[in-house]
């Protein structure tokens, strides 16, 4: 099986937990482990050879892919498991013995809505005690868990340092045997309504980190006052109410060094300051809610890190900037309009982004130790010469300001490695800009640059260069001297030609050249501080040819030429068929490629070829010779409803066989090919040509019958069988689909309803009428009570009058209950009343129907569809009562003309079915009603 499958289930880790890091800073480890959900990081895929830095998704649906991969199990340290039952979890935990170096494990329920009835109480398998190297365990989900049993299993994990329990028990009563986790250093408890700790918690000598987040912000932390945490030095509280009465809990934490408050409420900030120990080294407050207008940090002489983030409604006294030991200062505040930092001479990190500064902070020249300066998303218009005094500056971020001028002197920042000037108003760079010899990462995206210094190539250490979205018409010849450059973005400019010797940029990996065809670009994510928070029409590159020297580049990983419609595709493929780089991605959407080379594909070493938006005349047979090609997308005709897109070589091989490029007999019998045929069949159902879907499914069975039988989507196969008129077999697979739909919640009615109805339709076709009726009875009672009417009508057709009466009675009770519920909640839905009226007619309770019709005529209907339906039923009532006017049809037509509606919320199918089968009406009355129905 291709390793590409595994890319869906592997993620790069956001921290490196190698075996040689036993002495890493505890606070860093705690923050890395506790502060992030690894599944929501949105990071790119697995890098082979770096298994120790990867998160392996070993969930039930992905673990089988691992078996076919080339992952070195001895290096896997971090695993994520999503599960749906205690049985599957037990099997997954048992399989973890394959990873003897496992250190990080996150266990999470597969459900995102509600509780799973199969795991109302989670049972942690005893096999978890065999993970001897486990240091970090996170358990998250919507279930109850026996903490006593959990801690009993975990006490054998002598290396366990950090434990997180998220949204498990509403009442989180920590049992006494937690003290058996003798090496536990950090505890994170989230999503509880009430919590309590045992007296013995004070015996946990290693416990120094505590994170708490209740479900309700009204909960306080009085529980801390009732417990003793003698060695807690790192406390993080989420959504907690800190009033005067319970702040004594923090007062007892005399060894506290780091305090983080996230979205907390504080009545009086002065009360909090009084109880905090002066020994604090780190304060981090995010979106703190307080009515205090000013905060002083005067008492915290040992403070090294101060971070104030989120919406800040209070002023910071200047003394905060004069703390002698302060090394890192972060303030994000719209109230921050100016600041002088001349006294904060020990600062190494300064972050004043997302504020209201119109000029650079005062006193910057005094900050000789400053390494990182972030001023993004302010109103700064100029970078003054004073900044040249920051000789140790390594990172400077001024993105999303109004910078139009950089004073001469910037080149004196010889240690600067990262410079972000994106989304500003620069038209040119100062002459000494190219003296930034140590610069590795430069972002000039979305400025107004028309040219670059001729000696731009002097920035020889550049690794990442973003010049996208400017007005550049050409590139200086010296730019090809950037032999260390890996990422090069020149998209959305007005460049006509690339330097002929671009092949000298030998380290180039990611080349972004695409244009936008001159359409408007919307920077909707940019703040009001920037002039780029509106649509603006930009230039686009007009490059026709890729220079021959480009074909020498051996390290290319991605070519992004999207929407570069001027590009000569024949020239492009001449280059690509010579390019020595291997397994690179090629993005050519919107380029307008219509013809692909017939030969030479054995020399195409790319892994992906994205041709979306291009209608290809034909796919050359020799494209199958491309040794690494696994993902390709294209369209073969404008009439195709779905573009072809293949994520791996197996999928593409299925396409090739379908179009006659290869013989089915020549395809290797394997699980991976069977899987590819299944995926191809699923995609085929969205296309206009559906006639051979059943053949594709059957080929999957030929390739691997056991795998296909276990993994085929029964509903899709059932529909294909139905189209092929294999009704008996289709019913069998509808049975399987319904079983899968109903075995566990939450139930998705959009799936369940059609499966029951389609199965019943086939059962009637093959003469299994009673089975059809029995299935619909079960369905109506459990899943869709509005179906009692149709079920009753079927019973009536089958001559089961007693059952029909019972089903119609159920339908009436259902709608009466719905109507009452709507009335109680003051949200009247007249379609419910009309549905009840329809049941009266279909059940042939004509007297009750007439009485209810009189009642409905008293209501003030507003919606056109409701008015039209009521008018139709009024005509039906008049016909049944023999009181209809001779010109009823004319007046009904006139009524429809003035109350036109498409009746999207209503169908008369059931009513028409009843009308066609009933013997209770004369043929004349039937004709009159049908005639009125046709007007709709």
WOVENGI-V153594 format. One record per residue. N is the residue number from 0. RES is the residue in one letter. PSI is psi as a letter, one per 30 degrees, with the letter a starting at -180 (NA if undefined). NEAR is the number of other ideal C-beta (glycine too) atoms within 8 Angstrom. Layout:
((N & RES & PSI & NEAR) (N & RES & PSI & NEAR))
//
This chain:
((0 & X & k & 9) (1 & X & k & 9) (2 & X & f & 10) (3 & X & e & 9) (4 & X & e & 13) (5 & X & f & 12) (6 & X & f & 9) (7 & X & f & 7) (8 & X & g & 11) (9 & X & k & 12) (10 & X & k & 13) (11 & X & k & 12) (12 & X & l & 11) (13 & X & f & 8) (14 & X & l & 7) (15 & X & j & 7) (16 & X & i & 12) (17 & X & l & 7) (18 & X & f & 5) (19 & X & g & 4) (20 & X & h & 8) (21 & X & f & 5) (22 & X & g & 3) (23 & X & l & 7) (24 & X & k & 5) (25 & X & e & 11) (26 & X & e & 10) (27 & X & e & 8) (28 & X & e & 13) (29 & X & e & 14) (30 & X & e & 8) (31 & X & e & 10) (32 & X & e & 15) (33 & X & e & 13) (34 & X & f & 5) (35 & X & k & 9) (36 & X & j & 6) (37 & X & f & 12) (38 & X & f & 8) (39 & X & g & 6) (40 & X & f & 9) (41 & X & h & 3) (42 & X & l & 6) (43 & X & a & 4) (44 & X & a & 7) (45 & X & k & 11) (46 & X & j & 8) (47 & X & k & 8) (48 & X & f & 4) (49 & X & h & 8) (50 & X & e & 12) (51 & X & f & 11) (52 & X & g & 8) (53 & X & l & 14) (54 & X & j & 12) (55 & X & j & 14) (56 & X & j & 10) (57 & X & h & 12) (58 & X & l & 13) (59 & X & e & 11) (60 & X & f & 5) (61 & X & f & 11) (62 & X & e & 11) (63 & X & f & 7) (64 & X & e & 12) (65 & X & e & 12) (66 & X & e & 6) (67 & X & f & 9) (68 & X & l & 10) (69 & X & g & 5) (70 & X & k & 13) (71 & X & j & 7) (72 & X & f & 7) (73 & X & f & 7) (74 & X & f & 9) (75 & X & k & 16) (76 & X & f & 12) (77 & X & k & 14) (78 & X & k & 13) (79 & X & k & 13) (80 & X & k & 13) (81 & X & k & 10) (82 & X & l & 14) (83 & X & f & 12) (84 & X & l & 10) (85 & X & e & 9) (86 & X & e & 6) (87 & X & e & 10) (88 & X & e & 15) (89 & X & e & 11) (90 & X & e & 9) (91 & X & e & 14) (92 & X & e & 12) (93 & X & e & 9) (94 & X & f & 9) (95 & X & f & 13) (96 & X & f & 8) (97 & X & f & 7) (98 & X & i & 12) (99 & X & f & 7) (100 & X & g & 11) (101 & X & k & 14) (102 & X & e & 10) (103 & X & k & 13) (104 & X & k & 13) (105 & X & k & 13) (106 & X & k & 11) (107 & X & k & 13) (108 & X & k & 13) (109 & X & f & 9) (110 & X & k & 11) (111 & X & f & 2) (112 & X & k & 4) (113 & X & a & 7) (114 & X & k & 8) (115 & X & k & 15) (116 & X & f & 7) (117 & X & f & 8) (118 & X & h & 15) (119 & X & e & 8) (120 & X & k & 8) (121 & X & k & 13) (122 & X & j & 9) (123 & X & k & 11) (124 & X & k & 9) (125 & X & f & 6) (126 & X & f & 10) (127 & X & f & 12) (128 & X & f & 9) (129 & X & f & 6) (130 & X & i & 10) (131 & X & f & 7) (132 & X & g & 9) (133 & X & k & 14) (134 & X & f & 10) (135 & X & k & 12) (136 & X & k & 13) (137 & X & k & 13) (138 & X & k & 15) (139 & X & k & 13) (140 & X & l & 13) (141 & X & i & 8) (142 & X & l & 12) (143 & X & l & 8) (144 & X & k & 12) (145 & X & j & 8) (146 & X & e & 12) (147 & X & e & 8) (148 & X & e & 9) (149 & X & e & 11) (150 & X & f & 13) (151 & X & e & 9) (152 & X & e & 11) (153 & X & f & 14) (154 & X & f & 9) (155 & X & f & 6) (156 & X & i & 13) (157 & X & f & 7) (158 & X & g & 9) (159 & X & k & 14) (160 & X & e & 11) (161 & X & k & 17) (162 & X & k & 12) (163 & X & k & 15) (164 & X & j & 12) (165 & X & j & 11) (166 & X & h & 7) (167 & X & d & 13) (168 & X & k & 10) (169 & X & e & 7) (170 & X & j & 7) (171 & X & j & 13) (172 & X & j & 8) (173 & X & k & 10) (174 & X & l & 9) (175 & X & e & 7) (176 & X & g & 9) (177 & X & f & 14) (178 & X & f & 11) (179 & X & f & 9) (180 & X & i & 13) (181 & X & f & 8) (182 & X & g & 9) (183 & X & k & 14) (184 & X & f & 11) (185 & X & k & 18) (186 & X & k & 11) (187 & X & k & 14) (188 & X & j & 11) (189 & X & k & 12) (190 & X & h & 8) (191 & X & l & 12) (192 & X & e & 8) (193 & X & l & 8) (194 & X & k & 11) (195 & X & k & 9) (196 & X & l & 8) (197 & X & l & 10) (198 & X & e & 7) (199 & X & f & 9) (200 & X & f & 14) (201 & X & f & 9) (202 & X & f & 6) (203 & X & i & 12) (204 & X & f & 5) (205 & X & f & 10) (206 & X & j & 14) (207 & X & f & 10) (208 & X & k & 17) (209 & X & k & 12) (210 & X & k & 16) (211 & X & k & 12) (212 & X & j & 10) (213 & X & l & 13) (214 & X & f & 7) (215 & X & k & 7) (216 & X & f & 10) (217 & X & f & 5) (218 & X & k & 11) (219 & X & a & 10) (220 & X & h & 13) (221 & X & f & 9) (222 & X & e & 10) (223 & X & e & 12) (224 & X & f & 10) (225 & X & f & 7) (226 & X & l & 10) (227 & X & k & 7) (228 & X & i & 12) (229 & X & f & 6) (230 & X & g & 9) (231 & X & j & 13) (232 & X & f & 9) (233 & X & j & 14) (234 & X & k & 13) (235 & X & k & 13) (236 & X & k & 14) (237 & X & k & 12) (238 & X & h & 10) (239 & X & k & 15) (240 & X & j & 10) (241 & X & i & 15) (242 & X & l & 10) (243 & X & e & 7) (244 & X & e & 7) (245 & X & g & 13) (246 & X & f & 13) (247 & X & f & 9) (248 & X & e & 12) (249 & X & e & 15) (250 & X & f & 7) (251 & X & f & 10) (252 & X & i & 12) (253 & X & f & 5) (254 & X & g & 10) (255 & X & k & 15) (256 & X & f & 9) (257 & X & k & 14) (258 & X & k & 12) (259 & X & k & 11) (260 & X & k & 13) (261 & X & j & 10) (262 & X & h & 10) (263 & X & l & 15) (264 & X & k & 10) (265 & X & k & 14) (266 & X & e & 9) (267 & X & j & 9) (268 & X & f & 10) (269 & X & e & 7) (270 & X & e & 11) (271 & X & e & 12) (272 & X & e & 10) (273 & X & e & 7) (274 & X & f & 9) (275 & X & k & 12) (276 & X & k & 8) (277 & X & f & 8) (278 & X & f & 8) (279 & X & k & 14) (280 & X & f & 9) (281 & X & k & 14) (282 & X & k & 12) (283 & X & j & 12) (284 & X & k & 11) (285 & X & k & 11) (286 & X & h & 8) (287 & X & k & 12) (288 & X & j & 7) (289 & X & l & 11) (290 & X & g & 4) (291 & X & k & 10) (292 & X & f & 6) (293 & X & k & 8) (294 & X & k & 11) (295 & X & k & 8) (296 & X & g & 13) (297 & X & e & 6) (298 & X & f & 7) (299 & X & i & 11) (300 & X & f & 8) (301 & X & g & 9) (302 & X & k & 14) (303 & X & e & 9) (304 & X & k & 12) (305 & X & j & 15) (306 & X & j & 13) (307 & X & j & 12) (308 & X & l & 10) (309 & X & a & 10) (310 & X & j & 5) (311 & X & k & 12) (312 & X & g & 6) (313 & X & l & 11) (314 & X & k & 7) (315 & X & k & 12) (316 & X & k & 10) (317 & X & f & 7) (318 & X & f & 9) (319 & X & f & 13) (320 & X & f & 12) (321 & X & g & 8) (322 & X & k & 13) (323 & X & e & 6) (324 & X & g & 9) (325 & X & k & 15) (326 & X & f & 9) (327 & X & k & 13) (328 & X & k & 14) (329 & X & k & 11) (330 & X & j & 12) (331 & X & j & 12) (332 & X & k & 11) (333 & X & f & 7) (334 & X & f & 9) (335 & X & j & 12) (336 & X & f & 7) (337 & X & l & 9) (338 & X & k & 9) (339 & X & k & 10) (340 & X & g & 15) (341 & X & f & 8) (342 & X & f & 9) (343 & X & i & 13) (344 & X & f & 9) (345 & X & g & 9) (346 & X & k & 14) (347 & X & f & 9) (348 & X & k & 11) (349 & X & j & 13) (350 & X & j & 12) (351 & X & h & 14) (352 & X & l & 11) (353 & X & h & 8) (354 & X & a & 13) (355 & X & h & 10) (356 & X & k & 15) (357 & X & f & 9) (358 & X & l & 8) (359 & X & k & 12) (360 & X & k & 12) (361 & X & l & 9) (362 & X & g & 11) (363 & X & e & 14) (364 & X & f & 7) (365 & X & f & 9) (366 & X & i & 13) (367 & X & f & 9) (368 & X & g & 9) (369 & X & k & 14) (370 & X & e & 9) (371 & X & k & 11) (372 & X & j & 11) (373 & X & j & 10) (374 & X & g & 13) (375 & X & l & 12) (376 & X & h & 11) (377 & X & a & 14) (378 & X & g & 9) (379 & X & k & 14) (380 & X & f & 11) (381 & X & k & 11) (382 & X & j & 11) (383 & X & l & 8) (384 & X & f & 7) (385 & X & f & 8) (386 & X & f & 15) (387 & X & f & 10) (388 & X & f & 8) (389 & X & i & 13) (390 & X & f & 9) (391 & X & g & 9) (392 & X & k & 14) (393 & X & f & 9) (394 & X & k & 12) (395 & X & k & 11) (396 & X & j & 11) (397 & X & g & 12) (398 & X & k & 12) (399 & X & h & 12) (400 & X & a & 16) (401 & X & h & 11) (402 & X & j & 14) (403 & X & f & 9) (404 & X & k & 8) (405 & X & j & 10) (406 & X & l & 11) (407 & X & k & 8) (408 & X & f & 9) (409 & X & f & 14) (410 & X & f & 12) (411 & X & f & 9) (412 & X & i & 13) (413 & X & f & 9) (414 & X & f & 9) (415 & X & k & 13) (416 & X & e & 9) (417 & X & k & 11) (418 & X & j & 11) (419 & X & j & 11) (420 & X & g & 12) (421 & X & k & 12) (422 & X & i & 12) (423 & X & a & 15) (424 & X & h & 10) (425 & X & k & 14) (426 & X & f & 8) (427 & X & l & 7) (428 & X & k & 8) (429 & X & l & 10) (430 & X & e & 5) (431 & X & g & 10) (432 & X & e & 11) (433 & X & g & 10) (434 & X & f & 9) (435 & X & i & 13) (436 & X & f & 9) (437 & X & g & 9) (438 & X & k & 13) (439 & X & f & 9) (440 & X & j & 11) (441 & X & k & 11) (442 & X & j & 11) (443 & X & g & 11) (444 & X & k & 12) (445 & X & h & 10) (446 & X & a & 14) (447 & X & h & 8) (448 & X & k & 14) (449 & X & f & 9) (450 & X & l & 8) (451 & X & l & 11) (452 & X & k & 9) (453 & X & f & 7) (454 & X & g & 8) (455 & X & f & 11) (456 & X & f & 12) (457 & X & f & 10) (458 & X & i & 12) (459 & X & f & 10) (460 & X & g & 9) (461 & X & k & 13) (462 & X & e & 10) (463 & X & j & 11) (464 & X & j & 10) (465 & X & j & 11) (466 & X & g & 12) (467 & X & l & 12) (468 & X & h & 10) (469 & X & a & 14) (470 & X & g & 9) (471 & X & k & 14) (472 & X & f & 9) (473 & X & l & 8) (474 & X & k & 10) (475 & X & k & 12) (476 & X & e & 9) (477 & X & f & 10) (478 & X & f & 11) (479 & X & f & 11) (480 & X & f & 9) (481 & X & i & 13) (482 & X & f & 9) (483 & X & f & 9) (484 & X & k & 13) (485 & X & e & 11) (486 & X & k & 11) (487 & X & j & 12) (488 & X & j & 11) (489 & X & g & 12) (490 & X & l & 13) (491 & X & h & 13) (492 & X & a & 16) (493 & X & h & 10) (494 & X & k & 13) (495 & X & f & 8) (496 & X & k & 8) (497 & X & l & 10) (498 & X & k & 10) (499 & X & e & 7) (500 & X & h & 9) (501 & X & f & 11) (502 & X & f & 12) (503 & X & f & 9) (504 & X & i & 12) (505 & X & f & 10) (506 & X & f & 10) (507 & X & k & 12) (508 & X & e & 10) (509 & X & j & 11) (510 & X & j & 10) (511 & X & j & 12) (512 & X & f & 12) (513 & X & l & 14) (514 & X & l & 15) (515 & X & g & 11) (516 & X & g & 8) (517 & X & g & 8) (518 & X & l & 6) (519 & X & k & 6) (520 & X & k & 11) (521 & X & j & 6) (522 & X & i & 12) (523 & X & f & 5) (524 & X & f & 3) (525 & X & k & 9) (526 & X & l & 8) (527 & X & f & 4) (528 & X & f & 9) (529 & X & l & 14) (530 & X & g & 6) (531 & X & g & 10) (532 & X & h & 9) (533 & X & l & 7) (534 & X & k & 7) (535 & X & k & 7) (536 & X & k & 7) (537 & X & l & 9) (538 & X & l & 8) (539 & X & k & 12) (540 & X & k & 16) (541 & X & h & 9) (542 & X & k & 13) (543 & X & e & 8) (544 & X & k & 8) (545 & X & k & 9) (546 & X & k & 11) (547 & X & e & 7) (548 & X & f & 10) (549 & X & f & 12) (550 & X & f & 10) (551 & X & f & 8) (552 & X & k & 13) (553 & X & f & 7) (554 & X & g & 10) (555 & X & k & 12) (556 & X & f & 9) (557 & X & k & 12) (558 & X & j & 10) (559 & X & j & 11) (560 & X & g & 12) (561 & X & k & 10) (562 & X & g & 11) (563 & X & i & 13) (564 & X & f & 9) (565 & X & f & 8) (566 & X & k & 14) (567 & X & j & 7) (568 & X & f & 12) (569 & X & e & 7) (570 & X & e & 11) (571 & X & e & 14) (572 & X & f & 10) (573 & X & e & 8) (574 & X & e & 12) (575 & X & e & 10) (576 & X & f & 11) (577 & X & f & 8) (578 & X & k & 13) (579 & X & f & 9) (580 & X & k & 12) (581 & X & k & 6) (582 & X & h & 8) (583 & X & l & 14) (584 & X & k & 11) (585 & X & j & 12) (586 & X & j & 12) (587 & X & g & 14) (588 & X & k & 12) (589 & X & g & 13) (590 & X & f & 15) (591 & X & h & 8) (592 & X & k & 11) (593 & X & f & 8) (594 & X & k & 8) (595 & X & k & 10) (596 & X & k & 9) (597 & X & e & 5) (598 & X & l & 6) (599 & X & g & 8) (600 & X & f & 14) (601 & X & f & 8) (602 & X & f & 7) (603 & X & j & 12) (604 & X & g & 12) (605 & X & l & 15) (606 & X & e & 9) (607 & X & k & 12) (608 & X & j & 11) (609 & X & j & 12) (610 & X & g & 13) (611 & X & k & 11) (612 & X & f & 6) (613 & X & k & 14) (614 & X & j & 9) (615 & X & k & 13) (616 & X & e & 5) (617 & X & l & 6) (618 & X & j & 11) (619 & X & k & 10) (620 & X & e & 7) (621 & X & f & 10) (622 & X & f & 12) (623 & X & f & 11) (624 & X & f & 7) (625 & X & j & 11) (626 & X & f & 6) (627 & X & f & 9) (628 & X & j & 15) (629 & X & f & 12) (630 & X & k & 14) (631 & X & k & 13) (632 & X & k & 12) (633 & X & l & 12) (634 & X & k & 12) (635 & X & f & 9) (636 & X & l & 6) (637 & X & f & 5) (638 & X & f & 5) (639 & X & k & 11) (640 & X & f & 6) (641 & X & k & 7) (642 & X & l & 8) (643 & X & k & 11) (644 & X & k & 8) (645 & X & k & 12) (646 & X & f & 7) (647 & X & l & 12) (648 & X & e & 9) (649 & X & e & 11) (650 & X & e & 12) (651 & X & e & 13) (652 & X & e & 13) (653 & X & e & 14) (654 & X & e & 11) (655 & X & e & 12) (656 & X & e & 12) (657 & X & e & 9) (658 & X & g & 7) (659 & X & g & 5) (660 & X & f & 8) (661 & X & l & 10) (662 & X & k & 6) (663 & X & e & 7) (664 & X & f & 4) (665 & X & f & 5) (666 & X & k & 11) (667 & X & k & 4) (668 & X & j & 7) (669 & X & l & 9) (670 & X & e & 9) (671 & X & e & 11) (672 & X & e & 15) (673 & X & e & 14) (674 & X & e & 12) (675 & X & e & 13) (676 & X & e & 14) (677 & X & e & 14) (678 & X & e & 10) (679 & X & e & 13) (680 & X & e & 14) (681 & X & e & 9) (682 & X & e & 9) (683 & X & f & 12) (684 & X & f & 11) (685 & X & f & 6) (686 & X & l & 10) (687 & X & e & 6) (688 & X & j & 6) (689 & X & g & 9) (690 & X & f & 4) (691 & X & g & 9) (692 & X & e & 12) (693 & X & e & 11) (694 & X & e & 7) (695 & X & e & 14) (696 & X & e & 15) (697 & X & e & 8) (698 & X & e & 10) (699 & X & e & 15) (700 & X & e & 11) (701 & X & e & 7) (702 & X & e & 12) (703 & X & j & 12) (704 & X & e & 7) (705 & X & e & 6) (706 & X & e & 10) (707 & X & e & 14) (708 & X & e & 8) (709 & X & e & 6) (710 & X & f & 7) (711 & X & k & 11) (712 & X & j & 8) (713 & X & e & 11) (714 & X & e & 11) (715 & X & e & 11) (716 & X & e & 11) (717 & X & e & 17) (718 & X & e & 11) (719 & X & e & 13) (720 & X & e & 13) (721 & X & e & 12) (722 & X & e & 9) (723 & X & g & 7) (724 & X & g & 5) (725 & X & i & 9) (726 & X & e & 11) (727 & X & e & 7) (728 & X & e & 8) (729 & X & e & 13) (730 & X & e & 14) (731 & X & e & 8) (732 & X & f & 13) (733 & X & e & 15) (734 & X & e & 9) (735 & X & e & 10) (736 & X & e & 14) (737 & X & e & 12) (738 & X & e & 8) (739 & X & e & 8) (740 & X & e & 11) (741 & X & f & 9) (742 & X & f & 5) (743 & X & l & 7) (744 & X & l & 6) (745 & X & k & 6) (746 & X & k & 8) (747 & X & j & 7) (748 & X & f & 8) (749 & X & f & 6) (750 & X & e & 10) (751 & X & e & 15) (752 & X & e & 12) (753 & X & e & 8) (754 & X & e & 14) (755 & X & e & 13) (756 & X & e & 9) (757 & X & e & 12) (758 & X & e & 15) (759 & X & e & 13) (760 & X & e & 9) (761 & X & e & 13) (762 & X & e & 13) (763 & X & e & 10) (764 & X & e & 7) (765 & X & g & 9) (766 & X & g & 5) (767 & X & i & 9) (768 & X & e & 9) (769 & X & e & 7) (770 & X & e & 8) (771 & X & e & 14) (772 & X & e & 15) (773 & X & e & 8) (774 & X & e & 12) (775 & X & e & 15) (776 & X & e & 11) (777 & X & e & 8) (778 & X & e & 14) (779 & X & e & 14) (780 & X & e & 7) (781 & X & e & 6) (782 & X & e & 10) (783 & X & i & 9) (784 & X & f & 9) (785 & X & f & 8) (786 & X & f & 11) (787 & X & e & 13) (788 & X & e & 15) (789 & X & e & 9) (790 & X & e & 14) (791 & X & e & 18) (792 & X & e & 13) (793 & X & e & 12) (794 & X & e & 13) (795 & X & e & 12) (796 & X & e & 7) (797 & X & g & 9) (798 & X & g & 5) (799 & X & i & 9) (800 & X & e & 8) (801 & X & e & 6) (802 & X & e & 11) (803 & X & e & 13) (804 & X & e & 10) (805 & X & e & 9) (806 & X & e & 15) (807 & X & e & 15) (808 & X & e & 8) (809 & X & e & 13) (810 & X & e & 15) (811 & X & e & 12) (812 & X & e & 8) (813 & X & e & 11) (814 & X & e & 13) (815 & X & e & 9) (816 & X & e & 8) (817 & X & e & 10) (818 & X & e & 11) (819 & X & e & 8) (820 & X & e & 8) (821 & X & e & 11) (822 & X & e & 8) (823 & X & f & 6) (824 & X & g & 6) (825 & X & h & 5) (826 & X & i & 5) (827 & X & k & 6) (828 & X & j & 7) (829 & X & f & 12) (830 & X & f & 11) (831 & X & e & 11) (832 & X & e & 12) (833 & X & e & 14) (834 & X & e & 11) (835 & X & e & 13) (836 & X & e & 13) (837 & X & e & 12) (838 & X & e & 13) (839 & X & e & 13) (840 & X & e & 14) (841 & X & e & 13) (842 & X & g & 12) (843 & X & h & 7) (844 & X & i & 9) (845 & X & e & 9) (846 & X & e & 6) (847 & X & e & 8) (848 & X & e & 13) (849 & X & e & 11) (850 & X & e & 8) (851 & X & e & 12) (852 & X & e & 12) (853 & X & e & 8) (854 & X & e & 8) (855 & X & f & 13) (856 & X & f & 8) (857 & X & f & 5) (858 & X & k & 8) (859 & X & i & 3) (860 & X & k & 8) (861 & X & e & 5) (862 & X & k & 7) (863 & X & e & 8) (864 & X & e & 13) (865 & X & e & 12) (866 & X & e & 11) (867 & X & e & 14) (868 & X & e & 12) (869 & X & e & 13) (870 & X & e & 11) (871 & X & e & 12) (872 & X & f & 14) (873 & X & e & 10) (874 & X & e & 13) (875 & X & e & 11) (876 & X & e & 11) (877 & X & e & 11) (878 & X & e & 11) (879 & X & e & 11) (880 & X & g & 8) (881 & X & h & 5) (882 & X & g & 4) (883 & X & k & 10) (884 & X & l & 6) (885 & X & e & 4) (886 & X & g & 6) (887 & X & e & 12) (888 & X & e & 9) (889 & X & e & 7) (890 & X & e & 9) (891 & X & e & 13) (892 & X & e & 9) (893 & X & e & 8) (894 & X & e & 10) (895 & X & e & 11) (896 & X & e & 7) (897 & X & f & 6) (898 & X & h & 10) (899 & X & k & 6) (900 & X & l & 7) (901 & X & f & 4) (902 & X & h & 10) (903 & X & f & 5) (904 & X & g & 5) (905 & X & k & 9) (906 & X & k & 5) (907 & X & g & 8) (908 & X & e & 6) (909 & X & e & 12) (910 & X & e & 11) (911 & X & e & 10) (912 & X & e & 9) (913 & X & e & 12) (914 & X & e & 12) (915 & X & f & 6) (916 & X & f & 8) (917 & X & k & 9) (918 & X & g & 4) (919 & X & f & 4) (920 & X & k & 10) (921 & X & l & 5) (922 & X & e & 6) (923 & X & e & 6) (924 & X & e & 10) (925 & X & e & 11) (926 & X & e & 8) (927 & X & e & 11) (928 & X & e & 13) (929 & X & e & 10) (930 & X & e & 9) (931 & X & e & 13) (932 & X & e & 12) (933 & X & f & 6) (934 & X & f & 9) (935 & X & NA & 8))
//
